[in-house]
């Protein structure tokens, strides 16, 4: 498929895992893609792995100047910007709320929520010139939709869902759509060495009987970023194997 022929895209946190899968999917469908990541070496390697039409740039989404430079680099390199994927996030801080320091809480928000705001702010003027095909796709989480622990991460992802809705209304005046994908458990390097845990989660939590793969999220992002979703904006699309549909343990519990 070539849904993105002539498009230019930037993917933050694009060097590994979900971000790398998204960048590759967009490129496979014809887009020229900038892999933006705070790990410059990994971003360079990811772009090289994608091949022709892929570039890389160092981007720390905590730094407005860095973000502005990354967006400008994309526009200068490709002459336009059509798709932005806000995928960068900070690692979860696990534990009771009384154990979370201000610094840890703010560190999560600085990347996961505030970083997406910075990138969207820098990109919107360019997306508005994309002839009606400008799109922002934010990567949220099921943690932002229901109570699954990890206070700071969950709150930041919930905030990102709220920002998606408010920005969608504003950006619509400029012909730009804004949507969010909320993945469930995805098999990435964060789960390395925890195969037993993944198997248990797949069997007991997800109605479809497996955890997700980065390609599952990439497919949803490609849909929302494409003209196939031309009349969709401000939505949260769960990519969660049925997790949010209901309580699997309850439906399987024995009844008297």
Buried (B, 14 or more C-beta within 10 A) or exposed (E): EEBBEEBBBBBBBBBBBBBBBBBBBBBBBBBBBBBBBBBBEBBBBBBEEBEEBBBBBBBBBBBBEBBBBBBBBBBEBBEBBBBBBBBBBBBBBEEEEEEBEEEBBEBBBBBBBBBBBBBBBBBBBBBBBBEEBBBBBBBBBBBBBBEBEBBBBBBBBBBBBEBBBEBBEEBEEBBBBBBBBBBBBBBBEEBEEEEEEBEEBBEEBBEEEBBBBBBBBBBBBBBBBBEEBEEBBBBBBBBBBBBEEEEBEEEEEEEE
